[in-house]
Amino acid sequence: MNNKLPYYMAYPMPLLYDDERLERRDFEYMKSLYPDTAKRLLPYVEEESDRMEYEGSMMYDEYPDQLQLRLMGNRIYDRAQEQEENPGEWLRDLIQVMLYQEIYKRRSDHRKYKRKFY
């Protein structure tokens, strides 16, 4: 009795998830290279993004509301300014940039995973 499987059955979808794994690893590595201030802010940014990540969230709108994005940034700023020696407009700007990057990544992931129906 021959128990060998044909090639197409043994490897039905080669490297299907490899690109996603490499992207995630690369993204995490780039986050590890952040300066110290950005590393301290990152948990606040991720926490706020987690809070706003649900189906139907304004985060996934085609054009997210700028007011809501600024309010998200202000909530992060209010929590983070206590730990910074010299908080100011630079901290608010850094938070906004980090928040927009995090939202972009989550929107991208959401679009990728939403299309898959298996």
VMD Tcl script that builds the backbone (N, CA, C; Angstrom):
set m [mol new atoms 354]
animate dup $m
set s [atomselect $m all]
$s set {name element resname resid chain x y z} {
  {N N MET 1 A 0.839 -1.174 0.000}
  {CA C MET 1 A 0.000 0.000 0.000}
  {C C MET 1 A 0.892 1.248 0.000}
  {N N ASN 2 A 0.651 2.161 -0.897}
  {CA C ASN 2 A 1.442 3.362 -1.055}
  {C C ASN 2 A 0.799 4.499 -0.250}
  {N N ASN 3 A 1.493 4.976 0.825}
  {CA C ASN 3 A 0.952 6.013 1.697}
  {C C ASN 3 A 1.432 7.406 1.335}
  {N N LYS 4 A 2.127 7.535 0.239}
  {CA C LYS 4 A 2.628 8.843 -0.141}
  {C C LYS 4 A 1.498 9.708 -0.687}
  {N N LEU 5 A 1.517 10.991 -0.281}
  {CA C LEU 5 A 0.542 11.945 -0.793}
  {C C LEU 5 A 1.135 12.678 -1.985}
  {N N PRO 6 A 0.299 13.018 -2.935}
  {CA C PRO 6 A 0.814 13.860 -4.025}
  {C C PRO 6 A 1.255 15.212 -3.476}
  {N N TYR 7 A 2.155 15.850 -4.195}
  {CA C TYR 7 A 2.717 17.114 -3.732}
  {C C TYR 7 A 1.640 18.154 -3.448}
  {N N TYR 8 A 0.664 18.287 -4.319}
  {CA C TYR 8 A -0.358 19.318 -4.144}
  {C C TYR 8 A -1.225 19.086 -2.913}
  {N N MET 9 A -1.291 17.845 -2.416}
  {CA C MET 9 A -2.063 17.579 -1.202}
  {C C MET 9 A -1.209 17.739 0.053}
  {N N ALA 10 A 0.057 17.464 -0.068}
  {CA C ALA 10 A 0.946 17.579 1.094}
  {C C ALA 10 A 1.194 19.049 1.446}
  {N N TYR 11 A 1.285 19.889 0.449}
  {CA C TYR 11 A 1.529 21.308 0.661}
  {C C TYR 11 A 0.494 22.116 -0.120}
  {N N PRO 12 A -0.742 22.165 0.370}
  {CA C PRO 12 A -1.800 22.805 -0.413}
  {C C PRO 12 A -1.611 24.309 -0.615}
  {N N MET 13 A -1.120 25.014 0.384}
  {CA C MET 13 A -0.922 26.461 0.251}
  {C C MET 13 A 0.451 26.812 0.830}
  {N N PRO 14 A 1.495 26.688 0.044}
  {CA C PRO 14 A 2.830 26.933 0.590}
  {C C PRO 14 A 3.027 28.392 0.974}
  {N N LEU 15 A 3.577 28.574 2.141}
  {CA C LEU 15 A 3.946 29.894 2.645}
  {C C LEU 15 A 2.786 30.886 2.696}
  {N N LEU 16 A 1.609 30.399 2.988}
  {CA C LEU 16 A 0.433 31.265 3.022}
  {C C LEU 16 A 0.551 32.348 4.088}
  {N N TYR 17 A 0.977 31.973 5.276}
  {CA C TYR 17 A 1.023 32.918 6.382}
  {C C TYR 17 A 2.416 33.485 6.623}
  {N N ASP 18 A 3.356 33.115 5.800}
  {CA C ASP 18 A 4.729 33.536 6.012}
  {C C ASP 18 A 4.896 35.040 5.861}
  {N N ASP 19 A 4.239 35.648 4.888}
  {CA C ASP 19 A 4.355 37.093 4.691}
  {C C ASP 19 A 3.834 37.866 5.900}
  {N N GLU 20 A 2.715 37.436 6.441}
  {CA C GLU 20 A 2.138 38.112 7.594}
  {C C GLU 20 A 3.048 37.996 8.804}
  {N N ARG 21 A 3.636 36.822 8.978}
  {CA C ARG 21 A 4.546 36.608 10.106}
  {C C ARG 21 A 5.782 37.497 9.972}
  {N N LEU 22 A 6.309 37.586 8.766}
  {CA C LEU 22 A 7.483 38.432 8.533}
  {C C LEU 22 A 7.148 39.910 8.729}
  {N N GLU 23 A 5.990 40.335 8.263}
  {CA C GLU 23 A 5.580 41.724 8.469}
  {C C GLU 23 A 5.447 42.042 9.949}
  {N N ARG 24 A 4.816 41.163 10.704}
  {CA C ARG 24 A 4.618 41.371 12.138}
  {C C ARG 24 A 5.967 41.438 12.854}
  {N N ARG 25 A 6.874 40.518 12.500}
  {CA C ARG 25 A 8.197 40.496 13.127}
  {C C ARG 25 A 8.964 41.782 12.813}
  {N N ASP 26 A 8.882 42.224 11.570}
  {CA C ASP 26 A 9.559 43.445 11.168}
  {C C ASP 26 A 8.983 44.655 11.904}
  {N N PHE 27 A 7.670 44.705 12.016}
  {CA C PHE 27 A 7.010 45.815 12.716}
  {C C PHE 27 A 7.423 45.843 14.186}
  {N N GLU 28 A 7.461 44.691 14.833}
  {CA C GLU 28 A 7.855 44.620 16.240}
  {C C GLU 28 A 9.326 45.008 16.412}
  {N N TYR 29 A 10.161 44.618 15.465}
  {CA C TYR 29 A 11.570 44.999 15.540}
  {C C TYR 29 A 11.725 46.514 15.426}
  {N N MET 30 A 10.995 47.123 14.507}
  {CA C MET 30 A 11.088 48.571 14.343}
  {C C MET 30 A 10.597 49.291 15.599}
  {N N LYS 31 A 9.590 48.741 16.256}
  {CA C LYS 31 A 9.127 49.333 17.509}
  {C C LYS 31 A 10.207 49.241 18.587}
  {N N SER 32 A 10.972 48.168 18.566}
  {CA C SER 32 A 12.032 48.015 19.570}
  {C C SER 32 A 13.147 49.039 19.377}
  {N N LEU 33 A 13.234 49.640 18.205}
  {CA C LEU 33 A 14.264 50.641 17.928}
  {C C LEU 33 A 13.826 52.062 18.300}
  {N N TYR 34 A 12.614 52.216 18.776}
  {CA C TYR 34 A 12.122 53.541 19.150}
  {C C TYR 34 A 13.036 54.168 20.209}
  {N N PRO 35 A 13.131 55.499 20.248}
  {CA C PRO 35 A 13.843 56.171 21.348}
  {C C PRO 35 A 13.122 55.928 22.679}
  {N N ASP 36 A 13.790 56.236 23.774}
  {CA C ASP 36 A 13.245 55.942 25.108}
  {C C ASP 36 A 11.883 56.589 25.355}
  {N N THR 37 A 11.730 57.830 24.961}
  {CA C THR 37 A 10.450 58.514 25.185}
  {C C THR 37 A 9.324 57.805 24.438}
  {N N ALA 38 A 9.574 57.425 23.209}
  {CA C ALA 38 A 8.553 56.736 22.417}
  {C C ALA 38 A 8.249 55.364 23.007}
  {N N LYS 39 A 9.258 54.689 23.549}
  {CA C LYS 39 A 9.027 53.389 24.185}
  {C C LYS 39 A 8.144 53.537 25.421}
  {N N ARG 40 A 8.312 54.647 26.152}
  {CA C ARG 40 A 7.463 54.878 27.329}
  {C C ARG 40 A 6.033 55.201 26.927}
  {N N LEU 41 A 5.859 55.835 25.773}
  {CA C LEU 41 A 4.518 56.206 25.308}
  {C C LEU 41 A 3.786 55.052 24.643}
  {N N LEU 42 A 4.529 54.109 24.104}
  {CA C LEU 42 A 3.937 53.023 23.322}
  {C C LEU 42 A 2.822 52.260 24.047}
  {N N PRO 43 A 2.986 51.888 25.319}
  {CA C PRO 43 A 1.875 51.185 25.991}
  {C C PRO 43 A 0.589 52.003 26.047}
  {N N TYR 44 A 0.708 53.308 26.225}
  {CA C TYR 44 A -0.482 54.166 26.263}
  {C C TYR 44 A -1.170 54.209 24.898}
  {N N VAL 45 A -0.360 54.302 23.862}
  {CA C VAL 45 A -0.898 54.349 22.494}
  {C C VAL 45 A -1.580 53.028 22.157}
  {N N GLU 46 A -0.935 51.910 22.494}
  {CA C GLU 46 A -1.523 50.602 22.201}
  {C C GLU 46 A -2.785 50.362 23.015}
  {N N GLU 47 A -2.787 50.804 24.273}
  {CA C GLU 47 A -3.969 50.629 25.123}
  {C C GLU 47 A -5.163 51.402 24.559}
  {N N GLU 48 A -4.930 52.637 24.152}
  {CA C GLU 48 A -6.013 53.450 23.585}
  {C C GLU 48 A -6.491 52.862 22.265}
  {N N SER 49 A -5.561 52.361 21.458}
  {CA C SER 49 A -5.936 51.730 20.186}
  {C C SER 49 A -6.732 50.457 20.424}
  {N N ASP 50 A -6.334 49.681 21.430}
  {CA C ASP 50 A -7.087 48.464 21.778}
  {C C ASP 50 A -8.509 48.823 22.189}
  {N N ARG 51 A -8.645 49.889 22.948}
  {CA C ARG 51 A -9.959 50.318 23.423}
  {C C ARG 51 A -10.875 50.708 22.271}
  {N N MET 52 A -10.297 51.275 21.223}
  {CA C MET 52 A -11.088 51.743 20.084}
  {C C MET 52 A -11.197 50.716 18.956}
  {N N GLU 53 A -10.614 49.541 19.151}
  {CA C GLU 53 A -10.613 48.538 18.084}
  {C C GLU 53 A -11.792 47.578 18.258}
  {N N TYR 54 A -12.865 47.874 17.569}
  {CA C TYR 54 A -14.039 47.010 17.543}
  {C C TYR 54 A -14.708 47.199 16.194}
  {N N GLU 55 A -15.530 46.258 15.812}
  {CA C GLU 55 A -16.197 46.333 14.506}
  {C C GLU 55 A -17.126 47.536 14.475}
  {N N GLY 56 A -16.988 48.349 13.455}
  {CA C GLY 56 A -17.790 49.557 13.333}
  {C C GLY 56 A -17.159 50.774 13.993}
  {N N SER 57 A -15.951 50.640 14.504}
  {CA C SER 57 A -15.262 51.748 15.148}
  {C C SER 57 A -14.927 52.826 14.132}
  {N N MET 58 A -14.827 54.052 14.620}
  {CA C MET 58 A -14.448 55.150 13.727}
  {C C MET 58 A -13.031 54.956 13.203}
  {N N MET 59 A -12.260 54.105 13.872}
  {CA C MET 59 A -10.900 53.812 13.427}
  {C C MET 59 A -10.901 53.199 12.027}
  {N N TYR 60 A -11.961 52.476 11.693}
  {CA C TYR 60 A -12.028 51.775 10.410}
  {C C TYR 60 A -12.847 52.534 9.365}
  {N N ASP 61 A -13.283 53.742 9.689}
  {CA C ASP 61 A -13.975 54.560 8.693}
  {C C ASP 61 A -13.018 54.886 7.559}
  {N N GLU 62 A -13.576 55.137 6.389}
  {CA C GLU 62 A -12.724 55.471 5.253}
  {C C GLU 62 A -11.898 56.725 5.553}
  {N N TYR 63 A -12.556 57.725 6.135}
  {CA C TYR 63 A -11.881 58.946 6.556}
  {C C TYR 63 A -12.197 59.164 8.035}
  {N N PRO 64 A -11.319 58.695 8.936}
  {CA C PRO 64 A -11.596 58.860 10.368}
  {C C PRO 64 A -11.739 60.335 10.739}
  {N N ASP 65 A -12.616 60.598 11.687}
  {CA C ASP 65 A -12.908 61.948 12.149}
  {C C ASP 65 A -11.691 62.534 12.869}
  {N N GLN 66 A -11.230 63.687 12.420}
  {CA C GLN 66 A -10.041 64.301 13.008}
  {C C GLN 66 A -10.264 64.679 14.465}
  {N N LEU 67 A -11.460 65.099 14.796}
  {CA C LEU 67 A -11.753 65.455 16.179}
  {C C LEU 67 A -11.597 64.240 17.086}
  {N N GLN 68 A -12.137 63.113 16.673}
  {CA C GLN 68 A -12.025 61.889 17.469}
  {C C GLN 68 A -10.568 61.441 17.606}
  {N N LEU 69 A -9.798 61.590 16.529}
  {CA C LEU 69 A -8.380 61.234 16.592}
  {C C LEU 69 A -7.639 62.141 17.572}
  {N N ARG 70 A -7.960 63.410 17.559}
  {CA C ARG 70 A -7.320 64.343 18.493}
  {C C ARG 70 A -7.743 64.046 19.938}
  {N N LEU 71 A -9.003 63.666 20.129}
  {CA C LEU 71 A -9.455 63.304 21.477}
  {C C LEU 71 A -8.730 62.055 21.982}
  {N N MET 72 A -8.514 61.101 21.093}
  {CA C MET 72 A -7.731 59.915 21.466}
  {C C MET 72 A -6.326 60.344 21.884}
  {N N GLY 73 A -5.715 61.200 21.097}
  {CA C GLY 73 A -4.376 61.697 21.427}
  {C C GLY 73 A -4.354 62.460 22.736}
  {N N ASN 74 A -5.394 63.239 23.007}
  {CA C ASN 74 A -5.464 63.993 24.266}
  {C C ASN 74 A -5.599 63.067 25.469}
  {N N ARG 75 A -6.364 61.988 25.324}
  {CA C ARG 75 A -6.483 61.020 26.429}
  {C C ARG 75 A -5.129 60.384 26.726}
  {N N ILE 76 A -4.383 60.053 25.684}
  {CA C ILE 76 A -3.052 59.475 25.876}
  {C C ILE 76 A -2.134 60.509 26.525}
  {N N TYR 77 A -2.199 61.738 26.040}
  {CA C TYR 77 A -1.352 62.813 26.578}
  {C C TYR 77 A -1.634 63.037 28.062}
  {N N ASP 78 A -2.897 63.035 28.446}
  {CA C ASP 78 A -3.263 63.250 29.853}
  {C C ASP 78 A -2.659 62.179 30.760}
  {N N ARG 79 A -2.626 60.941 30.294}
  {CA C ARG 79 A -2.047 59.868 31.099}
  {C C ARG 79 A -0.523 59.893 31.076}
  {N N ALA 80 A 0.070 60.276 29.955}
  {CA C ALA 80 A 1.516 60.184 29.789}
  {C C ALA 80 A 2.273 61.390 30.323}
  {N N GLN 81 A 1.637 62.551 30.419}
  {CA C GLN 81 A 2.365 63.761 30.811}
  {C C GLN 81 A 2.876 63.705 32.242}
  {N N GLU 82 A 2.260 62.888 33.081}
  {CA C GLU 82 A 2.697 62.776 34.474}
  {C C GLU 82 A 4.091 62.172 34.584}
  {N N GLN 83 A 4.456 61.323 33.626}
  {CA C GLN 83 A 5.754 60.645 33.688}
  {C C GLN 83 A 6.865 61.426 33.006}
  {N N GLU 84 A 6.528 62.411 32.226}
  {CA C GLU 84 A 7.542 63.163 31.486}
  {C C GLU 84 A 7.988 64.390 32.282}
  {N N GLU 85 A 9.273 64.690 32.204}
  {CA C GLU 85 A 9.832 65.846 32.910}
  {C C GLU 85 A 9.357 67.164 32.310}
  {N N ASN 86 A 9.372 67.226 30.991}
  {CA C ASN 86 A 9.119 68.470 30.288}
  {C C ASN 86 A 8.007 68.295 29.254}
  {N N PRO 87 A 6.780 67.949 29.682}
  {CA C PRO 87 A 5.749 67.742 28.652}
  {C C PRO 87 A 5.403 69.065 27.982}
  {N N GLY 88 A 5.090 68.971 26.753}
  {CA C GLY 88 A 4.740 70.171 26.009}
  {C C GLY 88 A 4.120 69.770 24.686}
  {N N GLU 89 A 4.152 70.688 23.766}
  {CA C GLU 89 A 3.560 70.431 22.449}
  {C C GLU 89 A 4.307 69.328 21.709}
  {N N TRP 90 A 5.614 69.192 21.960}
  {CA C TRP 90 A 6.389 68.132 21.298}
  {C C TRP 90 A 5.864 66.754 21.696}
  {N N LEU 91 A 5.474 66.599 22.967}
  {CA C LEU 91 A 4.954 65.309 23.429}
  {C C LEU 91 A 3.604 65.015 22.778}
  {N N ARG 92 A 2.780 66.025 22.685}
  {CA C ARG 92 A 1.473 65.870 22.037}
  {C C ARG 92 A 1.651 65.481 20.558}
  {N N ASP 93 A 2.613 66.120 19.888}
  {CA C ASP 93 A 2.874 65.804 18.479}
  {C C ASP 93 A 3.398 64.379 18.311}
  {N N LEU 94 A 4.307 63.977 19.196}
  {CA C LEU 94 A 4.847 62.609 19.127}
  {C C LEU 94 A 3.740 61.588 19.342}
  {N N ILE 95 A 2.870 61.852 20.283}
  {CA C ILE 95 A 1.750 60.936 20.546}
  {C C ILE 95 A 0.850 60.838 19.320}
  {N N GLN 96 A 0.556 61.963 18.690}
  {CA C GLN 96 A -0.306 61.940 17.497}
  {C C GLN 96 A 0.333 61.106 16.388}
  {N N VAL 97 A 1.620 61.292 16.158}
  {CA C VAL 97 A 2.301 60.532 15.105}
  {C C VAL 97 A 2.285 59.036 15.416}
  {N N MET 98 A 2.588 58.684 16.654}
  {CA C MET 98 A 2.587 57.270 17.040}
  {C C MET 98 A 1.185 56.680 16.947}
  {N N LEU 99 A 0.187 57.452 17.341}
  {CA C LEU 99 A -1.198 56.992 17.279}
  {C C LEU 99 A -1.621 56.753 15.832}
  {N N TYR 100 A -1.293 57.675 14.946}
  {CA C TYR 100 A -1.662 57.521 13.537}
  {C C TYR 100 A -0.969 56.308 12.920}
  {N N GLN 101 A 0.283 56.078 13.308}
  {CA C GLN 101 A 0.991 54.903 12.792}
  {C C GLN 101 A 0.325 53.616 13.287}
  {N N GLU 102 A -0.043 53.592 14.549}
  {CA C GLU 102 A -0.684 52.402 15.114}
  {C C GLU 102 A -2.047 52.166 14.454}
  {N N ILE 103 A -2.789 53.217 14.246}
  {CA C ILE 103 A -4.090 53.087 13.591}
  {C C ILE 103 A -3.916 52.606 12.161}
  {N N TYR 104 A -2.926 53.142 11.453}
  {CA C TYR 104 A -2.655 52.693 10.087}
  {C C TYR 104 A -2.375 51.196 10.058}
  {N N LYS 105 A -1.541 50.722 10.978}
  {CA C LYS 105 A -1.194 49.293 11.013}
  {C C LYS 105 A -2.438 48.449 11.305}
  {N N ARG 106 A -3.240 48.876 12.241}
  {CA C ARG 106 A -4.437 48.108 12.586}
  {C C ARG 106 A -5.474 48.126 11.462}
  {N N ARG 107 A -5.595 49.265 10.776}
  {CA C ARG 107 A -6.507 49.332 9.624}
  {C C ARG 107 A -6.033 48.396 8.518}
  {N N SER 108 A -4.739 48.376 8.297}
  {CA C SER 108 A -4.157 47.505 7.274}
  {C C SER 108 A -4.411 46.034 7.616}
  {N N ASP 109 A -4.153 45.661 8.870}
  {CA C ASP 109 A -4.408 44.286 9.308}
  {C C ASP 109 A -5.888 43.947 9.197}
  {N N HIS 110 A -6.731 44.872 9.571}
  {CA C HIS 110 A -8.180 44.651 9.526}
  {C C HIS 110 A -8.642 44.391 8.094}
  {N N ARG 111 A -8.136 45.168 7.147}
  {CA C ARG 111 A -8.495 44.956 5.745}
  {C C ARG 111 A -7.998 43.608 5.249}
  {N N LYS 112 A -6.789 43.235 5.653}
  {CA C LYS 112 A -6.217 41.961 5.216}
  {C C LYS 112 A -7.024 40.780 5.737}
  {N N TYR 113 A -7.345 40.817 7.033}
  {CA C TYR 113 A -8.025 39.681 7.650}
  {C C TYR 113 A -9.506 39.653 7.340}
  {N N LYS 114 A -10.080 40.795 7.035}
  {CA C LYS 114 A -11.509 40.861 6.734}
  {C C LYS 114 A -11.841 40.178 5.420}
  {N N ARG 115 A -10.902 40.207 4.466}
  {CA C ARG 115 A -11.136 39.628 3.143}
  {C C ARG 115 A -11.127 38.115 3.149}
  {N N LYS 116 A -10.520 37.508 4.147}
  {CA C LYS 116 A -10.386 36.055 4.177}
  {C C LYS 116 A -11.643 35.423 4.764}
  {N N PHE 117 A -12.249 34.545 4.025}
  {CA C PHE 117 A -13.499 33.937 4.461}
  {C C PHE 117 A -13.370 32.448 4.761}
  {N N TYR 118 A -12.198 31.984 5.065}
  {CA C TYR 118 A -12.029 30.559 5.368}
  {C C TYR 118 A -11.706 30.359 6.813}
}
mol reanalyze $m
mol bondsrecalc $m
mol representation Tube
mol addrep $m
